[in-house]
Amino acid sequence: MQTFDLSNHHTFGFEQIARSIVTVASAEQLKQLIVSRQLHNPIILGEGSNAIFLEDYDGDVLINRIMGRKLEDNADGVRLTLGAGENWDSAVAWLSQQGIGGLENLGLIPGCVGAAPVQNIGAYGVELSQVLESLTFIDPNSGETHSLSKAECQLGYRDSVFKHQLKDKAWITELVLWLPKPWQPKLSYGPLKSLEDESDLSPLQVYREVCQIRQQKLPDPKVLGNAGSFFKNPVVSVELYDHLRSLDSNLVGYPQHQGGIKLAAGYLIDKLGLKGHLQGKVGVHQHQALVLVNHGGGKPQDLVALANHIQQRVFEVYQVKLQPEVRIFGSNGEVEISRYG
């Protein structure tokens, strides 16, 4: 009997299997698979850098490899169309190498283009919401194609309509981004401020600096299994922030446009002495407390226990509820790790 190993399709690397794994190379192929009605409990993945499988998956896993890059150069900006199966960092590097700015702060973020709006990916002072113009998706129930404007995507901090009204109802096939001219580098994030005095600064220089920073802070999933930042940075009330700040003068907060103060989840975890903490072969990364890692041979129950322990300790000390940023899958679909098992 043929088995379909998922360990190479999600970067945390748990050894689970799926009912089937199908690589999708075009929107038309995706439509045909849907219309055929032969799919069972299907989900779609890019590179699996934001997904963790805790059990064998009783369904079909589609691997999005819908490619394509198109540039339209205008006087006031560049319109960039990307297939959802394109590697995100490769697209950012390609753009930066051509001297086209706007995405360089988002360099080295793992995964495919199609995952970017779901998470509203962001780093070093830039979010996808600042450059997204529109996107196209296919309804996995009907096979119909739809387009959404940026406003209709309802992008927020690590949030979008795809986590709410369109959860499991939209498989993204294409993004259209708008990169305005003239290029204005975003250097407000701490380590990037060192570039402010650079003359003739280019998008490629910023991209390379961002990559260097990320490589120093974050483990390479090809070397050490991980899914990037495991928890979202929590947004708390001003009152709670002021209270916590009175207890810890080093606590940094970032005011949000929607209200509240965003805290650094990694800082909270680190202050509790959990950096490097192990649960079996799963642990908190020794250099970045926001990243949970599989040291090889880790078990799903170890990850569940570790994540729940971190959530419990942070709440006990800070009255802050940490929520996972990664997608956690059980045998039939996404599950809440705090209720798993």
DODO-932819 format. One record per residue (C-alpha): y, z, x; residue in three letters. Coordinates in pm, 1 decimal. Each point is the difference from the previous one (the first is absolute). Layout:
PT          Y          Z          X   type
PT          Y          Z          X    Ala
...
% end
This chain:
PT          Y          Z          X   type
PT        0.0        0.0        0.0    Met
PT      339.7     -100.1      139.6    Gln
PT      250.3      279.4       52.5    Thr
PT      374.5      -36.1       35.6    Phe
PT      137.7      237.0      261.9    Asp
PT      355.6      125.9      -67.3    Leu
PT       49.4      179.1      330.8    Ser
PT      175.4     -302.0      154.5    Asn
PT      217.5      -52.6     -306.5    His
PT      181.0      333.9       -3.8    His
PT      150.2      137.9      317.0    Thr
PT     -118.4      358.6      -51.1    Phe
PT     -348.7     -136.0       60.5    Gly
PT     -226.3      202.1     -231.0    Phe
PT     -337.2     -176.1      -24.8    Glu
PT      -12.0      -93.3     -367.8    Gln
PT     -127.9     -314.1     -169.7    Ile
PT      117.5     -207.5     -295.4    Ala
PT     -179.0     -203.5     -266.2    Arg
PT      144.7     -309.5      167.3    Ser
PT      281.4     -102.2      232.7    Ile
PT      173.7     -333.9      -58.2    Val
PT      273.1     -150.1      218.6    Thr
PT      268.1     -174.2     -207.2    Val
PT      191.4     -281.5      172.6    Ala
PT      221.3     -129.6     -282.1    Ser
PT      159.3       98.9     -328.5    Ala
PT     -207.3     -267.9     -171.2    Glu
PT     -323.9      149.4      132.0    Gln
PT      113.3      340.8     -123.6    Leu
PT       68.8     -142.5     -346.9    Lys
PT     -342.8     -163.6      -11.5    Gln
PT     -172.7      325.0       89.8    Leu
PT      181.4      178.2     -281.2    Ile
PT      -60.2     -268.6     -260.2    Val
PT     -370.6      -19.0       89.7    Ser
PT      -40.2      353.3     -135.8    Arg
PT     -260.1       69.9      266.4    Gln
PT      193.7      276.2      174.6    Leu
PT     -104.0      359.7      -54.7    His
PT      256.3      280.3       38.0    Asn
PT      197.3     -208.9      253.4    Pro
PT      269.2      119.2      238.3    Ile
PT      200.6     -197.7      252.1    Ile
PT       74.5      103.2      358.4    Leu
PT      204.3     -143.6      283.6    Gly
PT     -100.7      165.7      325.0    Glu
PT      -92.0      334.3     -154.0    Gly
PT      258.7      188.3      205.4    Ser
PT      110.5      204.0     -301.9    Asn
PT     -338.5       48.6     -168.9    Ala
PT     -283.6      245.3       58.7    Ile
PT     -344.1      -21.9     -161.6    Phe
PT     -165.0      337.2      -58.1    Leu
PT     -314.0     -148.8     -158.5    Glu
PT     -188.7     -326.4      -27.1    Asp
PT      209.2     -218.6     -228.8    Tyr
PT     -173.5     -115.8     -319.7    Asp
PT      199.6     -318.4      -27.8    Gly
PT      115.0     -319.5      165.7    Asp
PT      254.5       21.9      280.9    Val
PT      223.1     -304.1       47.6    Leu
PT      162.6      -46.7      341.3    Ile
PT      341.2     -168.5      -34.4    Asn
PT       45.3     -273.1      259.4    Arg
PT      252.3     -211.7     -189.9    Ile
PT      210.6     -130.1      286.4    Met
PT      329.2     -184.4       34.4    Gly
PT      342.9       32.0      163.4    Arg
PT      305.7     -197.0     -106.0    Lys
PT      360.3       32.0      118.1    Leu
PT      303.6     -131.6     -187.0    Glu
PT      314.3       34.7      211.7    Asp
PT      327.7       26.0     -192.8    Asn
PT      357.7       65.0      106.9    Ala
PT       -0.7      356.2     -132.9    Asp
PT     -360.6       94.9       65.5    Gly
PT     -362.9      -91.9       54.4    Val
PT     -253.1      -13.1     -282.1    Arg
PT     -350.6       81.8      121.9    Leu
PT     -312.3      -68.6     -207.7    Thr
PT     -321.9      168.3      113.2    Leu
PT     -357.3      -15.2     -125.4    Gly
PT     -129.6      343.6      -92.0    Ala
PT     -290.1      -23.4      244.2    Gly
PT      223.3      -43.8      304.3    Glu
PT       -7.3      283.7      252.1    Asn
PT      329.3      184.8      -45.2    Trp
PT       72.7       73.4      364.3    Asp
PT      -85.1     -354.3      108.2    Ser
PT      253.9     -131.7     -250.5    Ala
PT      265.7      245.4      121.6    Val
PT      -64.0      -91.1      364.8    Ala
PT       11.8     -373.4      -81.1    Trp
PT      333.8       43.2     -174.7    Leu
PT      149.5      216.0      276.3    Ser
PT     -107.1     -243.5      269.6    Gln
PT      205.6     -267.9     -177.1    Gln
PT      306.4      224.3        5.9    Gly
PT      -10.1       58.9     -376.4    Ile
PT       82.9      360.2      -82.7    Gly
PT      -66.6      223.4     -295.4    Gly
PT     -361.5      115.2       38.9    Leu
PT       -9.0      116.6      363.2    Glu
PT       16.9      370.6      -93.6    Asn
PT     -323.5      -49.1     -193.7    Leu
PT     -191.1     -121.1      304.3    Gly
PT     -355.0      115.3       71.5    Leu
PT      -56.2      129.0     -353.9    Ile
PT     -370.4      -73.3      -54.3    Pro
PT     -134.6     -200.6     -290.3    Gly
PT       68.8     -320.0     -187.5    Cys
PT      312.2     -131.9     -170.4    Val
PT     -140.8       59.4     -348.7    Gly
PT      -10.2      376.5       48.3    Ala
PT      367.0       20.9      100.1    Ala
PT      155.0       13.0     -350.0    Pro
PT     -269.7      229.2     -139.7    Val
PT      103.2      267.2      248.7    Gln
PT      357.4     -122.2       41.7    Asn
PT      -70.2       34.4      370.3    Ile
PT      274.9      142.7      215.1    Gly
PT       73.2      119.5      351.2    Ala
PT      296.3       83.7      221.5    Tyr
PT      265.2      -33.5     -270.1    Gly
PT     -126.7     -318.1     -167.8    Val
PT     -209.6      -47.5     -314.1    Glu
PT     -150.6     -311.5     -150.8    Leu
PT      224.0       53.3     -304.6    Ser
PT      296.9     -104.5      215.0    Gln
PT     -139.2     -348.7       62.3    Val
PT     -238.4      -82.8     -284.5    Leu
PT      122.6     -274.5     -231.9    Glu
PT     -305.3      -63.9     -217.9    Ser
PT     -378.2      -16.3        2.0    Leu
PT     -289.2     -171.5     -173.6    Thr
PT     -315.6      164.4     -128.6    Phe
PT     -313.0      -88.0     -195.1    Ile
PT     -117.7      211.7     -293.1    Asp
PT     -358.1      102.5       89.7    Pro
PT      -93.5       13.7     -367.1    Asn
PT      123.9     -342.3     -113.0    Ser
PT       50.3     -199.4      319.9    Gly
PT      357.1      -77.5     -104.8    Glu
PT      274.2      -30.3      262.7    Thr
PT      322.8      197.9      -35.0    His
PT      318.3       47.3      202.6    Ser
PT      211.0      313.6       34.8    Leu
PT      352.3       47.9      129.1    Ser
PT       76.6      285.7      235.5    Lys
PT      146.6      202.2     -288.3    Ala
PT     -315.7      -49.6     -205.2    Glu
PT     -210.1      135.8      287.6    Cys
PT      173.2      340.0      -49.4    Gln
PT      -14.0       84.4      369.1    Leu
PT       55.5      361.4      101.2    Gly
PT     -103.0      220.6      290.4    Tyr
PT     -361.8     -106.8       64.9    Arg
PT      -10.3      -96.8     -365.2    Asp
PT        5.1     -305.8     -224.3    Ser
PT      -98.6     -131.3     -341.4    Val
PT     -339.3      -79.9      155.5    Phe
PT      -78.9      371.1       10.2    Lys
PT       92.9       48.4     -365.3    His
PT       27.9     -262.7     -277.6    Gln
PT     -168.6     -270.4      208.7    Leu
PT     -256.5      220.0      173.1    Lys
PT     -324.2     -202.6       21.7    Asp
PT      171.3     -278.2     -197.4    Lys
PT      156.1     -205.6      279.0    Ala
PT     -147.3     -165.1      307.9    Trp
PT      291.2     -112.3      216.5    Ile
PT      -27.9     -348.4      148.9    Thr
PT      346.6      -76.0      143.9    Glu
PT      328.8      166.3      100.1    Leu
PT      346.8     -150.9       28.1    Val
PT      242.5      188.9      226.7    Leu
PT      372.8      -51.6       48.3    Trp
PT      143.1       78.0      344.6    Leu
PT      381.6      -17.3      -10.2    Pro
PT      229.3     -131.5      272.0    Lys
PT      159.1      113.0      219.3    Pro
PT     -273.2      228.7      126.9    Trp
PT       98.2      366.1       15.2    Gln
PT     -242.9      214.2      203.8    Pro
PT     -100.6      330.4     -160.4    Lys
PT        9.1      258.1      281.3    Leu
PT       66.7      326.5     -183.2    Ser
PT     -352.0      134.7       54.6    Tyr
PT       -1.1      239.5      299.4    Gly
PT     -189.9     -188.7      272.2    Pro
PT      167.9     -330.6      -88.5    Leu
PT      347.9      138.4       62.8    Lys
PT      -56.6      -65.8      368.7    Ser
PT       45.0     -370.4      -78.6    Leu
PT      348.7       40.1     -147.3    Glu
PT      169.6      -65.2      334.2    Asp
PT     -209.3     -308.3       77.6    Glu
PT      200.1     -321.2       25.9    Ser
PT     -137.9     -314.0     -162.2    Asp
PT     -268.2      201.3     -178.3    Leu
PT     -267.0     -218.1     -162.5    Ser
PT     -253.2       57.5     -279.4    Pro
PT     -275.0      -39.9      259.6    Leu
PT      140.7      284.4      211.1    Gln
PT        6.7      229.8     -303.3    Val
PT     -351.2     -108.2      -99.7    Tyr
PT     -134.1       78.0      347.3    Arg
PT      168.2      341.3        0.5    Glu
PT     -145.8       81.5     -342.1    Val
PT     -347.0     -102.1      118.9    Cys
PT       32.5      218.1      308.8    Gln
PT      105.7      299.5     -209.5    Ile
PT     -286.8      -48.3     -244.8    Arg
PT     -255.7      -43.5      277.8    Gln
PT      111.8      327.4      156.9    Gln
PT      -24.1      190.1     -328.7    Lys
PT     -283.7     -158.2     -194.7    Leu
PT     -365.2      -66.7       86.7    Pro
PT     -131.6     -355.3       -1.0    Asp
PT     -250.2      -23.8     -291.0    Pro
PT     -209.9     -238.8      209.7    Lys
PT      -53.0      284.3      246.9    Val
PT       13.3      309.5     -222.6    Leu
PT      -76.2      -35.1     -369.8    Gly
PT      300.1       84.0     -217.8    Asn
PT      198.2     -124.1     -298.3    Ala
PT      348.1       61.6      136.1    Gly
PT      209.3      268.5     -165.0    Ser
PT     -240.8      184.2     -225.0    Phe
PT      262.0      189.2     -204.0    Phe
PT      332.0     -108.7     -144.9    Lys
PT      312.3      173.3      124.0    Asn
PT       79.3      229.5     -294.0    Pro
PT      329.5       -5.2     -189.3    Val
PT      109.1      348.6     -106.3    Val
PT      292.5      147.4     -190.1    Ser
PT      320.7       88.5      181.8    Val
PT      -59.6      363.6      -93.3    Glu
PT     -346.2        8.5      158.9    Leu
PT      127.0     -180.9      307.4    Tyr
PT      284.1      251.4       43.5    Asp
PT     -250.0      285.4      -34.3    His
PT     -238.6     -148.1      257.0    Leu
PT      289.8      -79.4      232.5    Arg
PT      103.7      364.9      -12.5    Ser
PT     -346.8       85.9      131.9    Leu
PT      -15.8     -279.5      257.5    Asp
PT      327.2     -132.2      140.1    Ser
PT     -186.1     -289.1      167.2    Asn
PT     -118.5     -142.2     -332.4    Leu
PT      147.6     -346.9      -43.8    Val
PT       63.4     -153.7     -341.3    Gly
PT      116.2     -343.1     -112.3    Tyr
PT      201.7      -27.6     -325.1    Pro
PT     -142.2     -261.7     -237.6    Gln
PT      191.6     -243.6     -218.7    His
PT     -210.0      107.4     -297.6    Gln
PT       74.9      365.8       67.3    Gly
PT     -179.6      269.2      195.6    Gly
PT      -68.1       39.8      371.1    Ile
PT     -282.1     -172.8      187.1    Lys
PT     -188.2      216.3      249.4    Leu
PT     -223.9     -109.1      286.7    Ala
PT     -354.6       85.1     -104.8    Ala
PT     -117.0      -23.0      360.9    Gly
PT      246.8      270.3      101.1    Tyr
PT     -128.2      237.2     -270.3    Leu
PT     -361.5      -56.6      104.0    Ile
PT       84.4       41.2      367.5    Asp
PT      188.6      327.0      -60.3    Lys
PT     -315.7      141.8     -157.0    Leu
PT     -183.8      -57.8      326.8    Gly
PT     -227.9     -266.5     -147.7    Leu
PT       63.4     -275.3      254.8    Lys
PT     -337.1      -72.7      160.8    Gly
PT     -185.1      204.4     -264.7    His
PT     -358.2     -120.5      -54.2    Leu
PT     -230.2       -6.9     -301.0    Gln
PT     -324.8     -139.2      133.2    Gly
PT       80.5     -335.1      164.4    Lys
PT      317.9      -43.9     -209.0    Val
PT      324.1      152.5      119.2    Gly
PT      377.8        9.7       12.4    Val
PT      122.6     -225.0      279.0    His
PT      103.4      201.6      305.7    Gln
PT      329.4     -188.6       41.6    His
PT       96.2      -78.3     -361.2    Gln
PT      -79.5      257.7     -266.6    Ala
PT       52.5     -246.7     -285.3    Leu
PT     -299.6     -207.4      110.7    Val
PT     -359.1      104.1      -73.8    Leu
PT     -260.1     -160.3      224.1    Val
PT     -370.9      -74.6       12.4    Asn
PT     -124.7       91.0      347.5    His
PT     -320.4     -195.0      -62.5    Gly
PT     -278.1       89.4     -237.0    Gly
PT      234.6      190.3     -230.7    Gly
PT     -119.1       79.9     -352.5    Lys
PT      195.9      -48.2     -323.9    Pro
PT      -53.8      363.6      -96.7    Gln
PT      170.4      101.9      325.9    Asp
PT      306.3     -208.8      -85.9    Leu
PT       13.4      144.6     -350.9    Val
PT      -24.3      355.9      131.7    Ala
PT      264.9      -62.6      266.6    Leu
PT      246.1     -168.2     -235.6    Ala
PT      -39.5      274.0     -259.8    Asn
PT       44.9      268.9      265.9    His
PT      324.0     -159.1      118.4    Ile
PT      131.4      -32.4     -356.5    Gln
PT      -86.8      362.0      -74.8    Gln
PT      157.9      140.9      316.2    Arg
PT      322.5     -201.9      -38.6    Val
PT       35.6      113.3     -359.5    Phe
PT      -68.4      363.9       86.8    Glu
PT      269.2        7.6      267.7    Val
PT      258.0     -253.3     -120.9    Tyr
PT      -63.2      -35.0     -376.6    Gln
PT      -24.6     -373.8       65.8    Val
PT     -275.1     -215.6     -150.5    Lys
PT     -107.3     -271.0      240.8    Leu
PT     -130.2     -320.6     -157.1    Gln
PT     -219.7     -252.6      182.0    Pro
PT      161.7     -328.3       93.5    Glu
PT     -337.6     -168.5       52.5    Val
PT     -218.4     -137.2     -280.3    Arg
PT     -319.9      203.0      -34.7    Ile
PT     -303.8     -170.9     -156.6    Phe
PT     -308.3      153.3     -153.0    Gly
PT     -296.1     -197.8     -131.5    Ser
PT      185.2     -151.5     -297.2    Asn
PT      363.2      -14.4      106.5    Gly
PT      290.0      209.9      122.7    Glu
PT      -32.6      377.7      -14.9    Val
PT      228.8      295.7       66.9    Glu
PT     -120.4      165.9      316.6    Ile
PT      103.4      345.3     -128.0    Ser
PT     -247.0      -41.3     -289.6    Arg
PT     -270.4     -188.6      184.1    Tyr
PT     -349.5      138.4       -2.5    Gly
% end
